């Protein structure tokens, strides 16, 4: 059996034991739980530790042509007066 398959079986067994412990079906001591966590960290990525460090670029397009007041009123109506 290739090492990759053995590793997957071990991971599955660790997850099974932890799941049974969470459901109250298996008693595990603190050192057993810690050992399981350490082994899982060795074979599974910790997604909480991923940090984005790249540069984010945003592009904006600005239209230099503004509508005239007549064009604005034709499309949106005349501006309303606010009561003070």
PDB file with SEQRES, HELIX, SHEET and CRYST1 records, atoms N, CA, C and O in Angstrom:
SEQRES   1 A   84  UNK UNK UNK UNK UNK UNK UNK UNK UNK UNK UNK UNK UNK          
SEQRES   2 A   84  UNK UNK UNK UNK UNK UNK UNK UNK UNK UNK UNK UNK UNK          
SEQRES   3 A   84  UNK UNK UNK UNK UNK UNK UNK UNK UNK UNK UNK UNK UNK          
SEQRES   4 A   84  UNK UNK UNK UNK UNK UNK UNK UNK UNK UNK UNK UNK UNK          
SEQRES   5 A   84  UNK UNK UNK UNK UNK UNK UNK UNK UNK UNK UNK UNK UNK          
SEQRES   6 A   84  UNK UNK UNK UNK UNK UNK UNK UNK UNK UNK UNK UNK UNK          
SEQRES   7 A   84  UNK UNK UNK UNK UNK UNK                                      
HELIX    1 AA1 UNK A    3  UNK A   22  1                                  20    
HELIX    2 AA2 UNK A   30  UNK A   43  1                                  14    
HELIX    3 AA3 UNK A   47  UNK A   49  5                                   3    
HELIX    4 AA4 UNK A   69  UNK A   76  1                                   8    
CRYST1    1.000    1.000    1.000  90.00  90.00  90.00 P 1           1          
ATOM      1  N   UNK A   1       0.851  -1.176   0.000  1.00  0.00           N  
ATOM      2  CA  UNK A   1       0.000   0.000   0.000  1.00  0.00           C  
ATOM      3  C   UNK A   1       0.904   1.249   0.000  1.00  0.00           C  
ATOM      4  O   UNK A   1       1.817   1.352   0.819  1.00  0.00           O  
ATOM      5  N   UNK A   2       0.650   2.187  -0.912  1.00  0.00           N  
ATOM      6  CA  UNK A   2       1.478   3.403  -0.970  1.00  0.00           C  
ATOM      7  C   UNK A   2       1.347   4.232   0.317  1.00  0.00           C  
ATOM      8  O   UNK A   2       0.334   4.176   1.014  1.00  0.00           O  
ATOM      9  N   UNK A   3       2.401   5.000   0.606  1.00  0.00           N  
ATOM     10  CA  UNK A   3       2.409   5.843   1.808  1.00  0.00           C  
ATOM     11  C   UNK A   3       1.260   6.844   1.811  1.00  0.00           C  
ATOM     12  O   UNK A   3       0.719   7.175   2.866  1.00  0.00           O  
ATOM     13  N   UNK A   4       0.891   7.323   0.631  1.00  0.00           N  
ATOM     14  CA  UNK A   4      -0.208   8.302   0.545  1.00  0.00           C  
ATOM     15  C   UNK A   4      -1.500   7.705   1.100  1.00  0.00           C  
ATOM     16  O   UNK A   4      -2.230   8.381   1.824  1.00  0.00           O  
ATOM     17  N   UNK A   5      -1.786   6.456   0.770  1.00  0.00           N  
ATOM     18  CA  UNK A   5      -2.996   5.798   1.254  1.00  0.00           C  
ATOM     19  C   UNK A   5      -2.928   5.561   2.767  1.00  0.00           C  
ATOM     20  O   UNK A   5      -3.926   5.717   3.470  1.00  0.00           O  
ATOM     21  N   UNK A   6      -1.754   5.188   3.258  1.00  0.00           N  
ATOM     22  CA  UNK A   6      -1.586   4.984   4.704  1.00  0.00           C  
ATOM     23  C   UNK A   6      -1.844   6.288   5.454  1.00  0.00           C  
ATOM     24  O   UNK A   6      -2.499   6.293   6.496  1.00  0.00           O  
ATOM     25  N   UNK A   7      -1.323   7.399   4.916  1.00  0.00           N  
ATOM     26  CA  UNK A   7      -1.522   8.700   5.549  1.00  0.00           C  
ATOM     27  C   UNK A   7      -2.999   9.055   5.580  1.00  0.00           C  
ATOM     28  O   UNK A   7      -3.495   9.531   6.600  1.00  0.00           O  
ATOM     29  N   UNK A   8      -3.714   8.833   4.473  1.00  0.00           N  
ATOM     30  CA  UNK A   8      -5.146   9.138   4.428  1.00  0.00           C  
ATOM     31  C   UNK A   8      -5.930   8.306   5.432  1.00  0.00           C  
ATOM     32  O   UNK A   8      -6.866   8.798   6.061  1.00  0.00           O  
ATOM     33  N   UNK A   9      -5.546   7.050   5.578  1.00  0.00           N  
ATOM     34  CA  UNK A   9      -6.221   6.178   6.542  1.00  0.00           C  
ATOM     35  C   UNK A   9      -5.989   6.691   7.967  1.00  0.00           C  
ATOM     36  O   UNK A   9      -6.914   6.703   8.778  1.00  0.00           O  
ATOM     37  N   UNK A  10      -4.769   7.109   8.270  1.00  0.00           N  
ATOM     38  CA  UNK A  10      -4.453   7.624   9.603  1.00  0.00           C  
ATOM     39  C   UNK A  10      -5.243   8.906   9.881  1.00  0.00           C  
ATOM     40  O   UNK A  10      -5.771   9.083  10.979  1.00  0.00           O  
ATOM     41  N   UNK A  11      -5.323   9.790   8.897  1.00  0.00           N  
ATOM     42  CA  UNK A  11      -6.073  11.025   9.066  1.00  0.00           C  
ATOM     43  C   UNK A  11      -7.541  10.699   9.329  1.00  0.00           C  
ATOM     44  O   UNK A  11      -8.162  11.284  10.216  1.00  0.00           O  
ATOM     45  N   UNK A  12      -8.085   9.776   8.567  1.00  0.00           N  
ATOM     46  CA  UNK A  12      -9.479   9.379   8.730  1.00  0.00           C  
ATOM     47  C   UNK A  12      -9.715   8.826  10.130  1.00  0.00           C  
ATOM     48  O   UNK A  12     -10.733   9.125  10.755  1.00  0.00           O  
ATOM     49  N   UNK A  13      -8.785   8.028  10.620  1.00  0.00           N  
ATOM     50  CA  UNK A  13      -8.928   7.432  11.947  1.00  0.00           C  
ATOM     51  C   UNK A  13      -8.887   8.507  13.034  1.00  0.00           C  
ATOM     52  O   UNK A  13      -9.672   8.462  13.982  1.00  0.00           O  
ATOM     53  N   UNK A  14      -7.974   9.474  12.900  1.00  0.00           N  
ATOM     54  CA  UNK A  14      -7.876  10.566  13.871  1.00  0.00           C  
ATOM     55  C   UNK A  14      -9.177  11.360  13.893  1.00  0.00           C  
ATOM     56  O   UNK A  14      -9.709  11.659  14.961  1.00  0.00           O  
ATOM     57  N   UNK A  15      -9.685  11.700  12.712  1.00  0.00           N  
ATOM     58  CA  UNK A  15     -10.928  12.461  12.636  1.00  0.00           C  
ATOM     59  C   UNK A  15     -12.097  11.676  13.218  1.00  0.00           C  
ATOM     60  O   UNK A  15     -12.981  12.245  13.857  1.00  0.00           O  
ATOM     61  N   UNK A  16     -12.095  10.361  12.991  1.00  0.00           N  
ATOM     62  CA  UNK A  16     -13.154   9.501  13.533  1.00  0.00           C  
ATOM     63  C   UNK A  16     -13.113   9.536  15.060  1.00  0.00           C  
ATOM     64  O   UNK A  16     -14.149   9.698  15.705  1.00  0.00           O  
ATOM     65  N   UNK A  17     -11.922   9.385  15.638  1.00  0.00           N  
ATOM     66  CA  UNK A  17     -11.790   9.393  17.092  1.00  0.00           C  
ATOM     67  C   UNK A  17     -12.225  10.733  17.679  1.00  0.00           C  
ATOM     68  O   UNK A  17     -12.934  10.769  18.685  1.00  0.00           O  
ATOM     69  N   UNK A  18     -11.807  11.826  17.059  1.00  0.00           N  
ATOM     70  CA  UNK A  18     -12.199  13.146  17.564  1.00  0.00           C  
ATOM     71  C   UNK A  18     -13.709  13.357  17.452  1.00  0.00           C  
ATOM     72  O   UNK A  18     -14.329  13.927  18.350  1.00  0.00           O  
ATOM     73  N   UNK A  19     -14.297  12.897  16.350  1.00  0.00           N  
ATOM     74  CA  UNK A  19     -15.746  13.007  16.180  1.00  0.00           C  
ATOM     75  C   UNK A  19     -16.495  12.201  17.235  1.00  0.00           C  
ATOM     76  O   UNK A  19     -17.491  12.670  17.786  1.00  0.00           O  
ATOM     77  N   UNK A  20     -16.021  10.998  17.515  1.00  0.00           N  
ATOM     78  CA  UNK A  20     -16.647  10.169  18.546  1.00  0.00           C  
ATOM     79  C   UNK A  20     -16.501  10.813  19.923  1.00  0.00           C  
ATOM     80  O   UNK A  20     -17.406  10.729  20.753  1.00  0.00           O  
ATOM     81  N   UNK A  21     -15.366  11.452  20.160  1.00  0.00           N  
ATOM     82  CA  UNK A  21     -15.168  12.140  21.436  1.00  0.00           C  
ATOM     83  C   UNK A  21     -16.146  13.310  21.575  1.00  0.00           C  
ATOM     84  O   UNK A  21     -16.717  13.530  22.644  1.00  0.00           O  
ATOM     85  N   UNK A  22     -16.329  14.048  20.495  1.00  0.00           N  
ATOM     86  CA  UNK A  22     -17.261  15.184  20.519  1.00  0.00           C  
ATOM     87  C   UNK A  22     -18.693  14.727  20.774  1.00  0.00           C  
ATOM     88  O   UNK A  22     -19.469  15.433  21.419  1.00  0.00           O  
ATOM     89  N   UNK A  23     -19.041  13.551  20.270  1.00  0.00           N  
ATOM     90  CA  UNK A  23     -20.392  13.024  20.451  1.00  0.00           C  
ATOM     91  C   UNK A  23     -20.559  12.285  21.773  1.00  0.00           C  
ATOM     92  O   UNK A  23     -21.650  11.805  22.081  1.00  0.00           O  
ATOM     93  N   UNK A  24     -19.491  12.191  22.555  1.00  0.00           N  
ATOM     94  CA  UNK A  24     -19.565  11.521  23.841  1.00  0.00           C  
ATOM     95  C   UNK A  24     -19.466  10.003  23.747  1.00  0.00           C  
ATOM     96  O   UNK A  24     -19.775   9.308  24.715  1.00  0.00           O  
ATOM     97  N   UNK A  25     -19.044   9.479  22.610  1.00  0.00           N  
ATOM     98  CA  UNK A  25     -18.943   8.042  22.419  1.00  0.00           C  
ATOM     99  C   UNK A  25     -17.556   7.498  22.764  1.00  0.00           C  
ATOM    100  O   UNK A  25     -17.389   6.287  22.912  1.00  0.00           O  
ATOM    101  N   UNK A  26     -16.566   8.375  22.892  1.00  0.00           N  
ATOM    102  CA  UNK A  26     -15.187   7.935  23.163  1.00  0.00           C  
ATOM    103  C   UNK A  26     -14.572   8.907  24.165  1.00  0.00           C  
ATOM    104  O   UNK A  26     -14.641  10.124  23.995  1.00  0.00           O  
ATOM    105  N   UNK A  27     -13.980   8.358  25.192  1.00  0.00           N  
ATOM    106  CA  UNK A  27     -13.262   9.184  26.158  1.00  0.00           C  
ATOM    107  C   UNK A  27     -11.834   9.396  25.668  1.00  0.00           C  
ATOM    108  O   UNK A  27     -11.148   8.453  25.275  1.00  0.00           O  
ATOM    109  N   UNK A  28     -11.408  10.640  25.702  1.00  0.00           N  
ATOM    110  CA  UNK A  28     -10.023  10.957  25.325  1.00  0.00           C  
ATOM    111  C   UNK A  28      -9.482  11.933  26.359  1.00  0.00           C  
ATOM    112  O   UNK A  28     -10.176  12.856  26.786  1.00  0.00           O  
ATOM    113  N   UNK A  29      -8.250  11.718  26.747  1.00  0.00           N  
ATOM    114  CA  UNK A  29      -7.607  12.625  27.686  1.00  0.00           C  
ATOM    115  C   UNK A  29      -7.070  13.849  26.967  1.00  0.00           C  
ATOM    116  O   UNK A  29      -6.972  13.860  25.740  1.00  0.00           O  
ATOM    117  N   UNK A  30      -6.722  14.883  27.731  1.00  0.00           N  
ATOM    118  CA  UNK A  30      -6.187  16.108  27.118  1.00  0.00           C  
ATOM    119  C   UNK A  30      -4.945  15.867  26.265  1.00  0.00           C  
ATOM    120  O   UNK A  30      -4.777  16.505  25.225  1.00  0.00           O  
ATOM    121  N   UNK A  31      -4.079  14.961  26.692  1.00  0.00           N  
ATOM    122  CA  UNK A  31      -2.871  14.708  25.897  1.00  0.00           C  
ATOM    123  C   UNK A  31      -3.208  13.984  24.597  1.00  0.00           C  
ATOM    124  O   UNK A  31      -2.546  14.203  23.583  1.00  0.00           O  
ATOM    125  N   UNK A  32      -4.227  13.125  24.612  1.00  0.00           N  
ATOM    126  CA  UNK A  32      -4.643  12.449  23.377  1.00  0.00           C  
ATOM    127  C   UNK A  32      -5.231  13.453  22.388  1.00  0.00           C  
ATOM    128  O   UNK A  32      -4.959  13.389  21.189  1.00  0.00           O  
ATOM    129  N   UNK A  33      -6.025  14.363  22.893  1.00  0.00           N  
ATOM    130  CA  UNK A  33      -6.620  15.389  22.019  1.00  0.00           C  
ATOM    131  C   UNK A  33      -5.530  16.276  21.452  1.00  0.00           C  
ATOM    132  O   UNK A  33      -5.538  16.585  20.260  1.00  0.00           O  
ATOM    133  N   UNK A  34      -4.589  16.690  22.293  1.00  0.00           N  
ATOM    134  CA  UNK A  34      -3.491  17.531  21.816  1.00  0.00           C  
ATOM    135  C   UNK A  34      -2.643  16.801  20.782  1.00  0.00           C  
ATOM    136  O   UNK A  34      -2.234  17.398  19.786  1.00  0.00           O  
ATOM    137  N   UNK A  35      -2.375  15.517  21.006  1.00  0.00           N  
ATOM    138  CA  UNK A  35      -1.603  14.739  20.036  1.00  0.00           C  
ATOM    139  C   UNK A  35      -2.332  14.653  18.704  1.00  0.00           C  
ATOM    140  O   UNK A  35      -1.705  14.756  17.650  1.00  0.00           O  
ATOM    141  N   UNK A  36      -3.654  14.466  18.736  1.00  0.00           N  
ATOM    142  CA  UNK A  36      -4.446  14.416  17.509  1.00  0.00           C  
ATOM    143  C   UNK A  36      -4.373  15.749  16.773  1.00  0.00           C  
ATOM    144  O   UNK A  36      -4.240  15.776  15.549  1.00  0.00           O  
ATOM    145  N   UNK A  37      -4.458  16.856  17.512  1.00  0.00           N  
ATOM    146  CA  UNK A  37      -4.356  18.179  16.884  1.00  0.00           C  
ATOM    147  C   UNK A  37      -2.992  18.367  16.221  1.00  0.00           C  
ATOM    148  O   UNK A  37      -2.902  18.879  15.106  1.00  0.00           O  
ATOM    149  N   UNK A  38      -1.957  17.958  16.902  1.00  0.00           N  
ATOM    150  CA  UNK A  38      -0.597  18.102  16.348  1.00  0.00           C  
ATOM    151  C   UNK A  38      -0.452  17.282  15.070  1.00  0.00           C  
ATOM    152  O   UNK A  38       0.091  17.769  14.078  1.00  0.00           O  
ATOM    153  N   UNK A  39      -0.935  16.035  15.087  1.00  0.00           N  
ATOM    154  CA  UNK A  39      -0.846  15.195  13.887  1.00  0.00           C  
ATOM    155  C   UNK A  39      -1.653  15.771  12.737  1.00  0.00           C  
ATOM    156  O   UNK A  39      -1.204  15.746  11.591  1.00  0.00           O  
ATOM    157  N   UNK A  40      -2.844  16.290  13.030  1.00  0.00           N  
ATOM    158  CA  UNK A  40      -3.660  16.880  11.962  1.00  0.00           C  
ATOM    159  C   UNK A  40      -2.989  18.111  11.361  1.00  0.00           C  
ATOM    160  O   UNK A  40      -3.065  18.332  10.152  1.00  0.00           O  
ATOM    161  N   UNK A  41      -2.336  18.911  12.196  1.00  0.00           N  
ATOM    162  CA  UNK A  41      -1.634  20.095  11.677  1.00  0.00           C  
ATOM    163  C   UNK A  41      -0.501  19.712  10.733  1.00  0.00           C  
ATOM    164  O   UNK A  41      -0.138  20.477   9.839  1.00  0.00           O  
ATOM    165  N   UNK A  42       0.050  18.528  10.939  1.00  0.00           N  
ATOM    166  CA  UNK A  42       1.138  18.070  10.075  1.00  0.00           C  
ATOM    167  C   UNK A  42       0.648  17.685   8.683  1.00  0.00           C  
ATOM    168  O   UNK A  42       1.395  17.799   7.711  1.00  0.00           O  
ATOM    169  N   UNK A  43      -0.602  17.230   8.578  1.00  0.00           N  
ATOM    170  CA  UNK A  43      -1.083  16.699   7.307  1.00  0.00           C  
ATOM    171  C   UNK A  43      -2.185  17.523   6.653  1.00  0.00           C  
ATOM    172  O   UNK A  43      -2.475  17.336   5.471  1.00  0.00           O  
ATOM    173  N   UNK A  44      -2.805  18.434   7.407  1.00  0.00           N  
ATOM    174  CA  UNK A  44      -3.893  19.243   6.844  1.00  0.00           C  
ATOM    175  C   UNK A  44      -3.532  20.717   6.982  1.00  0.00           C  
ATOM    176  O   UNK A  44      -2.988  21.117   8.011  1.00  0.00           O  
ATOM    177  N   UNK A  45      -3.822  21.537   5.965  1.00  0.00           N  
ATOM    178  CA  UNK A  45      -3.498  22.966   6.062  1.00  0.00           C  
ATOM    179  C   UNK A  45      -4.402  23.658   7.070  1.00  0.00           C  
ATOM    180  O   UNK A  45      -5.583  23.327   7.186  1.00  0.00           O  
ATOM    181  N   UNK A  46      -3.852  24.605   7.786  1.00  0.00           N  
ATOM    182  CA  UNK A  46      -4.618  25.414   8.717  1.00  0.00           C  
ATOM    183  C   UNK A  46      -5.086  26.649   7.965  1.00  0.00           C  
ATOM    184  O   UNK A  46      -4.312  27.586   7.768  1.00  0.00           O  
ATOM    185  N   UNK A  47      -6.329  26.660   7.548  1.00  0.00           N  
ATOM    186  CA  UNK A  47      -6.838  27.739   6.698  1.00  0.00           C  
ATOM    187  C   UNK A  47      -6.896  29.076   7.423  1.00  0.00           C  
ATOM    188  O   UNK A  47      -6.883  30.125   6.780  1.00  0.00           O  
ATOM    189  N   UNK A  48      -6.959  29.055   8.732  1.00  0.00           N  
ATOM    190  CA  UNK A  48      -7.014  30.303   9.485  1.00  0.00           C  
ATOM    191  C   UNK A  48      -5.687  31.052   9.396  1.00  0.00           C  
ATOM    192  O   UNK A  48      -5.652  32.258   9.643  1.00  0.00           O  
ATOM    193  N   UNK A  49      -4.610  30.377   9.055  1.00  0.00           N  
ATOM    194  CA  UNK A  49      -3.299  31.008   9.022  1.00  0.00           C  
ATOM    195  C   UNK A  49      -2.974  31.628   7.667  1.00  0.00           C  
ATOM    196  O   UNK A  49      -1.905  32.217   7.506  1.00  0.00           O  
ATOM    197  N   UNK A  50      -3.869  31.510   6.694  1.00  0.00           N  
ATOM    198  CA  UNK A  50      -3.598  32.062   5.370  1.00  0.00           C  
ATOM    199  C   UNK A  50      -3.818  33.572   5.400  1.00  0.00           C  
ATOM    200  O   UNK A  50      -4.848  34.056   5.870  1.00  0.00           O  
ATOM    201  N   UNK A  51      -2.842  34.297   4.894  1.00  0.00           N  
ATOM    202  CA  UNK A  51      -2.918  35.753   4.890  1.00  0.00           C  
ATOM    203  C   UNK A  51      -2.628  36.262   3.484  1.00  0.00           C  
ATOM    204  O   UNK A  51      -1.659  35.842   2.851  1.00  0.00           O  
ATOM    205  N   UNK A  52      -3.466  37.161   3.003  1.00  0.00           N  
ATOM    206  CA  UNK A  52      -3.255  37.736   1.673  1.00  0.00           C  
ATOM    207  C   UNK A  52      -2.237  38.862   1.799  1.00  0.00           C  
ATOM    208  O   UNK A  52      -2.421  39.800   2.575  1.00  0.00           O  
ATOM    209  N   UNK A  53      -1.166  38.755   1.029  1.00  0.00           N  
ATOM    210  CA  UNK A  53      -0.121  39.770   1.111  1.00  0.00           C  
ATOM    211  C   UNK A  53       0.099  40.475  -0.217  1.00  0.00           C  
ATOM    212  O   UNK A  53       0.967  41.342  -0.320  1.00  0.00           O  
ATOM    213  N   UNK A  54      -0.673  40.117  -1.233  1.00  0.00           N  
ATOM    214  CA  UNK A  54      -0.486  40.724  -2.549  1.00  0.00           C  
ATOM    215  C   UNK A  54      -1.061  42.126  -2.621  1.00  0.00           C  
ATOM    216  O   UNK A  54      -1.758  42.582  -1.714  1.00  0.00           O  
ATOM    217  N   UNK A  55      -0.759  42.785  -3.696  1.00  0.00           N  
ATOM    218  CA  UNK A  55      -1.242  44.142  -3.914  1.00  0.00           C  
ATOM    219  C   UNK A  55      -2.587  44.091  -4.619  1.00  0.00           C  
ATOM    220  O   UNK A  55      -2.777  43.318  -5.558  1.00  0.00           O  
ATOM    221  N   UNK A  56      -3.513  44.913  -4.165  1.00  0.00           N  
ATOM    222  CA  UNK A  56      -4.839  44.988  -4.773  1.00  0.00           C  
ATOM    223  C   UNK A  56      -4.886  46.247  -5.622  1.00  0.00           C  
ATOM    224  O   UNK A  56      -4.660  47.352  -5.128  1.00  0.00           O  
ATOM    225  N   UNK A  57      -5.182  46.071  -6.900  1.00  0.00           N  
ATOM    226  CA  UNK A  57      -5.274  47.221  -7.799  1.00  0.00           C  
ATOM    227  C   UNK A  57      -6.723  47.401  -8.207  1.00  0.00           C  
ATOM    228  O   UNK A  57      -7.407  46.434  -8.544  1.00  0.00           O  
ATOM    229  N   UNK A  58      -7.187  48.640  -8.177  1.00  0.00           N  
ATOM    230  CA  UNK A  58      -8.537  48.952  -8.613  1.00  0.00           C  
ATOM    231  C   UNK A  58      -8.442  49.946  -9.763  1.00  0.00           C  
ATOM    232  O   UNK A  58      -7.655  50.892  -9.728  1.00  0.00           O  
ATOM    233  N   UNK A  59      -9.252  49.713 -10.770  1.00  0.00           N  
ATOM    234  CA  UNK A  59      -9.269  50.591 -11.925  1.00  0.00           C  
ATOM    235  C   UNK A  59     -10.617  51.296 -11.981  1.00  0.00           C  
ATOM    236  O   UNK A  59     -11.664  50.665 -11.837  1.00  0.00           O  
ATOM    237  N   UNK A  60     -10.584  52.593 -12.188  1.00  0.00           N  
ATOM    238  CA  UNK A  60     -11.799  53.373 -12.283  1.00  0.00           C  
ATOM    239  C   UNK A  60     -11.853  54.050 -13.650  1.00  0.00           C  
ATOM    240  O   UNK A  60     -10.833  54.507 -14.166  1.00  0.00           O  
ATOM    241  N   UNK A  61     -13.037  54.111 -14.223  1.00  0.00           N  
ATOM    242  CA  UNK A  61     -13.235  54.820 -15.481  1.00  0.00           C  
ATOM    243  C   UNK A  61     -14.118  56.029 -15.201  1.00  0.00           C  
ATOM    244  O   UNK A  61     -15.189  55.902 -14.608  1.00  0.00           O  
ATOM    245  N   UNK A  62     -13.669  57.182 -15.626  1.00  0.00           N  
ATOM    246  CA  UNK A  62     -14.422  58.410 -15.402  1.00  0.00           C  
ATOM    247  C   UNK A  62     -14.810  58.970 -16.757  1.00  0.00           C  
ATOM    248  O   UNK A  62     -13.975  59.128 -17.648  1.00  0.00           O  
ATOM    249  N   UNK A  63     -16.074  59.262 -16.890  1.00  0.00           N  
ATOM    250  CA  UNK A  63     -16.541  59.848 -18.140  1.00  0.00           C  
ATOM    251  C   UNK A  63     -16.372  61.361 -18.060  1.00  0.00           C  
ATOM    252  O   UNK A  63     -16.942  62.000 -17.175  1.00  0.00           O  
ATOM    253  N   UNK A  64     -15.598  61.940 -18.971  1.00  0.00           N  
ATOM    254  CA  UNK A  64     -15.380  63.390 -18.916  1.00  0.00           C  
ATOM    255  C   UNK A  64     -16.582  64.191 -19.414  1.00  0.00           C  
ATOM    256  O   UNK A  64     -16.637  65.408 -19.234  1.00  0.00           O  
ATOM    257  N   UNK A  65     -17.527  63.520 -20.030  1.00  0.00           N  
ATOM    258  CA  UNK A  65     -18.673  64.238 -20.576  1.00  0.00           C  
ATOM    259  C   UNK A  65     -19.809  64.246 -19.564  1.00  0.00           C  
ATOM    260  O   UNK A  65     -20.385  63.201 -19.262  1.00  0.00           O  
ATOM    261  N   UNK A  66     -20.128  65.412 -19.047  1.00  0.00           N  
ATOM    262  CA  UNK A  66     -21.252  65.570 -18.131  1.00  0.00           C  
ATOM    263  C   UNK A  66     -22.448  66.078 -18.908  1.00  0.00           C  
ATOM    264  O   UNK A  66     -22.292  66.859 -19.847  1.00  0.00           O  
ATOM    265  N   UNK A  67     -23.634  65.648 -18.532  1.00  0.00           N  
ATOM    266  CA  UNK A  67     -24.808  66.130 -19.264  1.00  0.00           C  
ATOM    267  C   UNK A  67     -25.069  67.603 -18.955  1.00  0.00           C  
ATOM    268  O   UNK A  67     -24.747  68.101 -17.876  1.00  0.00           O  
ATOM    269  N   UNK A  68     -25.650  68.267 -19.913  1.00  0.00           N  
ATOM    270  CA  UNK A  68     -26.053  69.656 -19.675  1.00  0.00           C  
ATOM    271  C   UNK A  68     -27.280  69.642 -18.772  1.00  0.00           C  
ATOM    272  O   UNK A  68     -27.885  68.588 -18.579  1.00  0.00           O  
ATOM    273  N   UNK A  69     -27.652  70.767 -18.227  1.00  0.00           N  
ATOM    274  CA  UNK A  69     -28.820  70.862 -17.350  1.00  0.00           C  
ATOM    275  C   UNK A  69     -30.078  70.438 -18.097  1.00  0.00           C  
ATOM    276  O   UNK A  69     -30.951  69.789 -17.520  1.00  0.00           O  
ATOM    277  N   UNK A  70     -30.179  70.796 -19.363  1.00  0.00           N  
ATOM    278  CA  UNK A  70     -31.347  70.418 -20.158  1.00  0.00           C  
ATOM    279  C   UNK A  70     -31.410  68.900 -20.347  1.00  0.00           C  
ATOM    280  O   UNK A  70     -32.479  68.299 -20.232  1.00  0.00           O  
ATOM    281  N   UNK A  71     -30.254  68.283 -20.638  1.00  0.00           N  
ATOM    282  CA  UNK A  71     -30.216  66.828 -20.804  1.00  0.00           C  
ATOM    283  C   UNK A  71     -30.571  66.116 -19.488  1.00  0.00           C  
ATOM    284  O   UNK A  71     -31.282  65.111 -19.487  1.00  0.00           O  
ATOM    285  N   UNK A  72     -30.066  66.655 -18.373  1.00  0.00           N  
ATOM    286  CA  UNK A  72     -30.362  66.070 -17.066  1.00  0.00           C  
ATOM    287  C   UNK A  72     -31.862  66.133 -16.773  1.00  0.00           C  
ATOM    288  O   UNK A  72     -32.468  65.140 -16.369  1.00  0.00           O  
ATOM    289  N   UNK A  73     -32.453  67.316 -16.982  1.00  0.00           N  
ATOM    290  CA  UNK A  73     -33.878  67.490 -16.713  1.00  0.00           C  
ATOM    291  C   UNK A  73     -34.729  66.631 -17.641  1.00  0.00           C  
ATOM    292  O   UNK A  73     -35.783  66.141 -17.236  1.00  0.00           O  
ATOM    293  N   UNK A  74     -34.279  66.442 -18.888  1.00  0.00           N  
ATOM    294  CA  UNK A  74     -35.030  65.613 -19.826  1.00  0.00           C  
ATOM    295  C   UNK A  74     -35.016  64.150 -19.365  1.00  0.00           C  
ATOM    296  O   UNK A  74     -36.002  63.436 -19.543  1.00  0.00           O  
ATOM    297  N   UNK A  75     -33.916  63.710 -18.785  1.00  0.00           N  
ATOM    298  CA  UNK A  75     -33.821  62.314 -18.355  1.00  0.00           C  
ATOM    299  C   UNK A  75     -34.377  62.080 -16.956  1.00  0.00           C  
ATOM    300  O   UNK A  75     -35.051  61.079 -16.715  1.00  0.00           O  
ATOM    301  N   UNK A  76     -34.098  62.998 -16.031  1.00  0.00           N  
ATOM    302  CA  UNK A  76     -34.456  62.768 -14.629  1.00  0.00           C  
ATOM    303  C   UNK A  76     -35.516  63.722 -14.090  1.00  0.00           C  
ATOM    304  O   UNK A  76     -36.018  63.516 -12.985  1.00  0.00           O  
ATOM    305  N   UNK A  77     -35.857  64.729 -14.824  1.00  0.00           N  
ATOM    306  CA  UNK A  77     -36.825  65.715 -14.336  1.00  0.00           C  
ATOM    307  C   UNK A  77     -36.113  66.876 -13.673  1.00  0.00           C  
ATOM    308  O   UNK A  77     -34.920  66.818 -13.376  1.00  0.00           O  
ATOM    309  N   UNK A  78     -36.865  67.915 -13.452  1.00  0.00           N  
ATOM    310  CA  UNK A  78     -36.295  69.133 -12.838  1.00  0.00           C  
ATOM    311  C   UNK A  78     -35.962  68.863 -11.377  1.00  0.00           C  
ATOM    312  O   UNK A  78     -36.659  68.102 -10.706  1.00  0.00           O  
ATOM    313  N   UNK A  79     -34.888  69.495 -10.883  1.00  0.00           N  
ATOM    314  CA  UNK A  79     -34.538  69.322  -9.470  1.00  0.00           C  
ATOM    315  C   UNK A  79     -35.640  69.875  -8.579  1.00  0.00           C  
ATOM    316  O   UNK A  79     -36.264  70.886  -8.898  1.00  0.00           O  
ATOM    317  N   UNK A  80     -35.870  69.200  -7.456  1.00  0.00           N  
ATOM    318  CA  UNK A  80     -36.904  69.644  -6.519  1.00  0.00           C  
ATOM    319  C   UNK A  80     -36.291  70.616  -5.524  1.00  0.00           C  
ATOM    320  O   UNK A  80     -35.136  70.464  -5.125  1.00  0.00           O  
ATOM    321  N   UNK A  81     -37.062  71.603  -5.131  1.00  0.00           N  
ATOM    322  CA  UNK A  81     -36.624  72.559  -4.129  1.00  0.00           C  
ATOM    323  C   UNK A  81     -36.848  71.975  -2.741  1.00  0.00           C  
ATOM    324  O   UNK A  81     -37.914  71.434  -2.445  1.00  0.00           O  
ATOM    325  N   UNK A  82     -35.836  72.090  -1.902  1.00  0.00           N  
ATOM    326  CA  UNK A  82     -35.944  71.589  -0.538  1.00  0.00           C  
ATOM    327  C   UNK A  82     -36.510  72.687   0.341  1.00  0.00           C  
ATOM    328  O   UNK A  82     -36.096  73.841   0.230  1.00  0.00           O  
ATOM    329  N   UNK A  83     -37.460  72.346   1.223  1.00  0.00           N  
ATOM    330  CA  UNK A  83     -38.000  73.305   2.183  1.00  0.00           C  
ATOM    331  C   UNK A  83     -37.042  73.392   3.359  1.00  0.00           C  
ATOM    332  O   UNK A  83     -36.600  72.371   3.886  1.00  0.00           O  
ATOM    333  N   UNK A  84     -36.721  74.615   3.768  1.00  0.00           N  
ATOM    334  CA  UNK A  84     -35.811  74.757   4.889  1.00  0.00           C  
ATOM    335  C   UNK A  84     -36.527  74.834   6.206  1.00  0.00           C  
ATOM    336  O   UNK A  84     -35.887  74.956   7.250  1.00  0.00           O  
TER     337      UNK A  84                                                      
END                                                                             
